[in-house]
Amino acid sequence: MPSVKTFQKIIKDYYSQHGRTFPWRDTKDPYKILVSEIMLQQTQAPRVVEKYTSFIKRFPSVRRLAAANTKAVLQEWQGLGYNRRGLALKKAAEIIAKEHKGTVPNSLEDLLKLPGVGPATAGDLLAFAWNQPSIVIETNIRTVFIHFFFKDTTNIPDSEILPLIKKTLDKTNPRDWYFALMDYGAFLKKTHTNPSRRSQHYNPQSPFAGSNRELRSKILKYILTYSKQPLENIIESLGADKENIEKNLKAMVKEGLLQKQIYRKKDYFSIPM
């Protein structure tokens, strides 16, 4: 097990030579960092770059996103998956515009009240937007600590990793320290059998093809393309199991991704305004 100084030196030396560049690392605008953090949930950073750039161009501020209609936001979100995240981001922008005068709050308590923002995302925001020494853990950071401090251990809970994150934290510049950890974690995943598989919280993502996520994505894409559509058109177009489509439509209405209207005794589905 390395000492704190040795560990920090290894990570910082790697970062100084091989640190990755991403557009959200070139800003300290809390809104832009919020957008990136929501996008990065369950999606790898290289896949996010193009969507992040396009999204920020279309919705450059909290107020612009808050005022946008839901259809425009979901159209821009297409390709990222987990469309509920896009909806949550819009709702968060509406709250920030209304309750915080368009300024992303910089307290943990207020951040946790925003839709789509849990402890991990809130910690990231505090560190990356305001350089506050918050405790941050995500898959790449978890990977680094398991690799260095839990060589022969399996089923490792985050409760054993968090004290080490706190102990080794660079409190003078947590922003770059966490970037360095994330980049070293990404490096480890390419060069070693993924150490995070030994985490108690490891949950590999199921294949997209043929999954329920794929069906939901097809439903949303169809309605975004053709606007309000009756149930039978959706079923005929997608060629999927009727019961499964109806179940997903019901869930997507409940989540606010879709709205249902009855016209001439037929169920129609559309994107909420």
N, C-alpha and C positions, 0 to 999 in steps of 0.2 A: 504494500500500500504506500503510495507516494506521500511525501509531506505536502502541506498546503502550498509552499513556495515552489516546489518542484512541479506540482500539478499545474499551478497557474502559469508557470514558465512554458511548459509543454503546449498548453492550449494557446497562449498568447503568441508564441513563436510560430505555431502553425497558421494562426489567423493573420499574422503580419505578412506571411508569404503566400497564403492560399485563400484568404478571405473572399467570400462571394459578394457580388454586387447585385442589389435588387433596388428597384425604384423607390420602394417604401423605406429603404435605409437612407435615402438621400433627403429625407424630409423629417422635420420634427412637428409637423402639423398634426395635431391629435386626431382630426377628422380623417385624414388620409391614412393614418396608422390604424384607426378603427376599421376602416374599410379593408385594409390588408389583413388585419387579424381575423375578421369574420371570414374572409375568403380563404385564409390559410387553415381554417378548421377543417380537418379531414381531407385536405388537398395539398399536394406537394408544391413547394415554392416555385419551381420552374414552370409548372402548369398555370400558375396564378398570374405571372408577369403580364401577359398580353391582355387578359381580362381586367386586371387592375388598372392598367394604363387606359384602356378604353372606357372603363367605368368612371374613373376620375375625370376624364375629358368630358364625358356627358353630364356628370353630376359633380362639379368641382367644389361644392360646399355643402355643409349640413342643410342649409335652407333650400338649396336647389334639389337635393334628394328628398327632403321632407315634402316639398311641393309637387314632386313628380307623381304621375299616376302609377298604380301598381303594375300595369301592363308594361310600361316602359322599363321599369326596374327589372322585371322578370325577363324581358327580352334581352336586356343587357347581361343578365346573369346566366343566360343559356350557355351550356358547355362546362360550367363549374360543378353542376350537380348539387344535390341537397338544397333545393330551391327555397326551403324554409329559412335558410340562412339569409338569403336575399330579402325575404319578406321581413325577417327580424331586424335586419339592418335599416330598412326603410322606417319601420316603427320606432327604432332607436333614434333615428334622425328627427322624427316628428316630436318625440319627447324632448330631445335636446333643444330643438327650435322653440318649443313652447315653454318648457320649464327652466331652461338654462340660457336663454337668449341667443341660441345658436352656437354656444361654446361648449365643447365636450368637457364634462366635469372632470376634475383631477383628484377626486377623493374615491377611495375604494368603495365606500358606502353608496355613493351616487352611481358609480359605474356598475355596480352589481344590480342596480334597479333597471338597467337597460336591457331590453330583449336581446337574447343571443350572447350576452356577456356573462360568463361565469367567472369563478376565481382565477382560472388560468389566463383567460383573455384580459381580465382586469389587471392582473399582475404584469402582463406583457405591456399593456398601455401605460401603466405607471413608469415602467422601466424605459420603454422606447420613446415615449412622447415627452416625458418630464425627467428622465434619468434618475428616477427614484429607486433606491435599493430595495425593491420588492422581491419576494421569493417567487421565482418563475420555474415551472417544470412543464416540459412537453416532451414529445417522443425523442427528439435528438439529444436534448439535455439529459433525459433519463438514460439514453444509450451510453453517453460519456461516463456517467457516474457508475453505472453497472460495470462497464469495461474496466475502469480503474480501481474501484473499491469493492467489488463483489465478484472476484474472479471465479470462485467455485460454488456460487450460490444460485439457487433457482427460486422462483415464486417470491420475488423480492417486492415488498410493498413500498409505495411512495413514502410512507411514514418513516422508513429507514433511510431514504435518499434525501428527504427534505432537510434534515439537520446538516448534512454534508454540503448541500447547496448553500445554506446559510453560512456555514463555517468558511467556505472557500470564496464567497462572494466578494468581488471587487467593488467596494462601496463608493469609491471615488468615481468610477465610470461603469456602472452596471449595464448601461446600454450596450457598449462595445463588448463587455465581458460575455453577455448572453449571446450576442451575435457570434462571438468566437466559439462558445460552447456548441451552438447550433451547427456551425460549420464543421467543427470537429466531429460531431455526431453524424452528420451526413457523410463525412469521409469514412468513418468507421463502418457504416452500413455498406459502403462500396468495397471495403477491403477485408472485412471480417464477417463471419456469420453473425447476423444482426443480434447484438447483445441484448436489445430490448425484449427479445423473445423470452428472456429469463425474468421479465417483470411480471408481477402478479396482475398487472393491468394491461398486459399485451392482448390486443384484440384485432387480429388481422382482418382486413376488409374483404368481404366476400366478392367474388367476381361480379362485374357489372352486367355482362351479357347474360340475358335470360333471368335477371333478378327482378324483384319488385321495384327496385330503384329505376331500372331501365323502363319498366312499364309506366311508372309515374312520369318519367322524363318524356316519354312519347305522348302521353296524354296532354301534358302541359304544352309541349311543342305544337301539337295539333291545334289546340284551342288558341294559342298565341297566333298561329298562322291564319286560322279561319274564323276567329272571333266566336260569337255565341253559336253553340252547336247542340242539336238534340242528342239524346243518349244513343239512339240507334245509329246515327252517323259516326259517333265515336267508336262504337263497337265494330261497325262494318269496316271502318278505315284501319283500325289497329289489328283486327283479326285475332284478338286475344279472347280468353275465356270471359264470357259475359259476367259471370258472378265476380270474377277477380277485378274486372274494370269497375263494376258498380261499387265494390268494396273500397277501391282506391279513390273513386270520385267522392264517395261519402267522407273519407278521411281528409281529402284535400279541401273539401268545403269546410269541414270543421277547423282545419288549420288556417283557413283564410286565403289559401292559394287560389281557390275557385269560388264562384257563387252559383247557386242553383235557382232557376226560375221555372215556373210552370206556365206554359202557354199552350192553349187548346189541348189541355190534358196530357201534354208531353213535357218531360223534364229536359230543360235546356241548361247548359253549363257555359260559363264565361269567366273572364278575369275580372275581379273587383276593380272599381275605379280608385 
